[in-house]
Each structure stands twice: as C-alpha cells, then as structure tokens.
Amino acid sequence: MSGTSGRRGDAEGDARKDAKRGDGALSPLALVPAGIAIVGATYGLARYTYGLFVPQIGAAFALDAFALGLIASGSYAAYLLATLFGSTVSATLGPRPPVVLGGLAAAAGMALIGLAPNVWVLAAGVVLAGASPGLAYPPMSDAVMRLVAERHQNRAYAWINSGTSFGVMLSGPVAILAGVQWRTAWLVFAALALAATIWNAFLLPGRGSAGPAAGAAARPPRLTRAFLMRREARPLFAGAFAFGLVTSVFWTFAVELVVARGGLAPDAGRVFWILIGVAGVAGGLAGDLVRRFGLSTVLAAGTVAIALVTAILAAAPGSAPLVLAGGALYGAAFILVTGLYGIWSVNVFNDRPSAGFGATFFLISAGQLVGPALAGAAADEVGLPAAFFAAAALGLAVAVLRPTHDVRAMARDAPR
C-alpha cells in the first residue's frame, strides 16, 4: 500500500511539474512566429509607430509638442486599462480571446488613424491602437508557460518579445514608400494586424485545451495586495515604472528631436527608425544571456545603454553618425530590457504568471502614460533636449533596481 501511495505521490508531483513547466503542446517553431507577428502588429506598429509619424501628424493637424504628447499619453492610458483586462481574461479563458481582441483593436485603431478627418478621430484611433498590446501581450506569457516545454521557455518568450522590433523595422520602409501619403502607411499596418490576428486565432488553443497547465491556471491564487506586493516584487515594480517613463520620451519624440530640432532630413529620421527595429532583433537573445550571465548583470547593462543613447540624442541631435549608431544601440537594448522585465516578472510570480506579468507591464505603461505629457510640456518650456537629458539621468538611476535573488530562467525550479 505504501508503495502504491509513493508511486501516486510521484505521479502527482510529476503532473504538478508538467503544469508549471509547460506541457509542450505546441512546438516553439509554431508558437514563436505567430507570437512575433501579433507582438509586432500591436506593439511595433499600433503602439510605437506613432512616434515615427509625429512630424507629419503634427503638421497635418497643426498640433504642438504638448498636444502630440497628450495624445501619446492617452494611448498609454488605454494600454494601462487593457493590460488589466488581458491578464485577467487570459488566466481564466486562456490566451486566445484577449490576443484576438488585441489584434482587432490594433487593426481598427490604425485604420481610424489612416482615415481620420479631424484630430478627435485621430486621437481615438491612437488610443484604440495603443490599447491593443495591453490585450495581446500579457497572455503570451501564459501561452509560453502553458504550451512550451520548460527548457525552451526563456528562448521562446524572448523571441516573441522581439516582435516589437520586427514591427518597428517594417514601419520604416512602409513610411518611406508612402512618402507624403502617410495615411496609406497606416492602412497597410491595419491590414497586417488583421492578418496576424487571424493567424493567432487559428493557432492558440481555447479554454480547456491547453494541456496540464490549463488546469493549474483555472485555479490561480487570488489577486490580493499581499500577493502582488511580495518583497521580491518591489524592485521589479519600481524599475518597471521608471523604465516606462524614461523610454516613453524616446519613443514619442526621438524622430521629432533629430528631424525638427537636429535638422536631419525626414528620410534620415526614417532610416534611424528602421535601424531601431533591425537592431532590436538582437533582443531575442535575452533568454540565452540570462541563462549565461544572470538577469541582474544583463539588466544593468541594458538600462545603462538606454540612458546613454537618450543623452547622446539630446547632446547631438544633428549628428547623423551618432544618431544612427544610437538608434541601433537603443533598439537592441530596449527589446532586451523589456524581455528581461518579462522573464523577471514570471520568475517572481510563477504561481500566476500572467498576473505578475500584467502588473509589471501595467507599471511600465503607467510610466509611459506620464512621460510623453511631461516631456511635451518640458519641451515647450525649456526645449526637447533638456527633456531627453532628464530622462537619461533617470535611466541611470533605474540601473540600480535589480532582482533580490539570482534569476536565470522564467521557471523558479529551472536548472541554474
């Protein structure tokens, strides 16, 4: 009898490990390309490409820096609310519903931007598009944890996270081809988002079909203040908020800084944007770097690089070599660091990954909500370079916020 109990206990233990580590229901070769596509559409196109078109949008609707920053802040506010919804729904219904909703929001929002007859419709489109990654991105952490075997999780998540860079990379050439017809570019982006949505709708499993981990996710821990504010989450959340504030200034005003203030040609601004996207693909190495060097070391290096580039743009916005080199470094560092925050959050909240992941990216977005409006107001008062210098200084301070334990993987019991 004791032998039977022992075997049953071993089997239950193995089942719990499988539920925690992912059952391998999908090959990373199937999930990663679809994940890259939806992250590229929602983050790379629907959310961040607004900054690429700030000069044209400002000219078309006669908007100053404060108004442009206010619209960007509105999109981050929408993302803030959408993140809460996406994380909660994913934990109970599985990743497919919020991912599909996010893709549809991206397509509809970008179509509104392309067709906007006035600033109010434009703002509505920017806000709707900005909400899309809040719906689609947090559930991807659940998808990775549920569907991918543990040994592949770090790498699969990091490459899915790099989808932002593919979207940014794509937006530059489309903008160049569209030329003065900037609205056409947004309609192309909307069509691409719709295609990515359909792909994920057919690929991702529905409720009850995600294997062993689905059962675990059906009974997640309650979302209480004590659950979220555990001691090891405090540096994670503080760093996430400050990181969002710092990076929102760059994403909203970098092209405006180098073109309108630095005097570079508009096409140089677009090449700068393309380089951000191309270099961002290197951020897909986040999982491998974490396994080798540990998250603390890689996070500090990436955060310092972001602060350095922000300061370089403020000091020399008219120097094409420095601007282009800075764009490449920023793209790689930004995608890397966002991937690191994702790995860190899932490691801290392994008992409910999408909740911790959602809370972390909620706080990143809270910082991004504040950043553009503050930077726009500062730009109108003391100049855009001063706002970039302030963001760079804060970025250096963020580098001291690191995990309180050694993080080498998303799963807490993964081999170190």
Buried (B, 14 or more C-beta within 10 A) or exposed (E): EEEEEEEEEEEEEEBEEBBBBBBBBBEBEEBBBBBBBBBBBBBBBBBBBBBBBBBBBBEBBEBEBBBBBBBBBBBBBBBBBBBBBBBBBBBEBBBBBBBBBBBBBBBBBBBBBBBBEEBEEBBBBBBBBBBBBBBBBBBBBBBBBBBBBBBBBBBBBBBBBBBBBBBBBBBBBBBBEBEEEBBBBBBBBBEBBBEBBEBBBEBBBEBEEBBBBBEBBBEBEEBEEEBBEEEBBEBBBEBBBBBBBBBBBBBBBBBBBBBBBBEBEBEBBBBBBBBBBBBBBBBBBBBEBBBEEBBBEBBBBBBBBBBBBBBBBBEBBEBBEBBBBBBBBBBBBBBBBBBBBBBBBBBBBBEBBBBBBBBBBBBBBBBBBBBBBBBBBBBBEEBBBBBBBBBBEBBBEBBEBBBEEEBBBBBBEBEE
